[in-house]
Amino acid sequence: MTTRRDALAAVLALLTEAAVSAQDPTGSNPGPVFVHDLPNVTIDDWQVTVSPVPYPPGRVGQTHHHAGFVLAYVLEGAIVTRISGQAERIYKTGEMFYEGLGATHEVSKNASSTEPAKLLALIFAKKGETLTSPGPAPSAH
């Protein structure tokens, strides 16, 4: 029987393999594409939702937040992102970023006004939660 942790490990392994292949199609440098600590949470009654997010040329997304934490992998193009507490950064094809619990995605836009971009968002959240909400994340008290 496969546990949720085993399924999560399998999803992350496949995503990492795809990222490595995208960055180094020869396979000669199998180093990690992304390493980040994860929050200390139990994943009982959680699920992962994986969705492509298209960014047409010039698209600017609104400020938003998520119910859980997010791993985002850029499939195509370049995306400008700023997560609360971090500097604004451009992520290009084959790169990933992390949005922690309680973070606000303050800037989310296509870096190009002429070329499309796309990312793959993996949102880890409790079952039944609204995954994406407009505006800043509520303050944790």
Steps between C-alpha positions, in 0.01 A plus 500: 500500500634842403492765773450871441865560581603239240273664242643844581854367470414346162348825368801700613742244351324515162495880504867513592586253223309716248678812624843338474423381147383849401819661629744232389360273225827302487451384859868566575424728797227335709528750789190639666298771328340622822549438872284665765390404850130417531274611786465272799139397440309178512352422161202308636195608297720702262524464126718636224337675205721536193393756241661669201484881523528673161645850476415652161737775383476799734278326758512651849335296774333644807633478854383170648569231760449127535346276764820297541849508355596502133780368282503663157700377200540721192415292195546772239622859475585723795283610791558790737408413859517655843388305803455684832835542673700430183651713225335515158660246268469368145464122474575340163414166341620214721514706823278466806382712788327441833211685666482422869200469728346842557698665218358757262583481129547876454631503141414244234552596137640391168847650455430543127246714320539288184563137605272269702608338826357214706562353842386182671363574848495227764273624781513294819198577721236345723220333307205730437691827546475778242839463332551856373350820640547861391689748715761459771505199729333553836742578781587202717426560867 
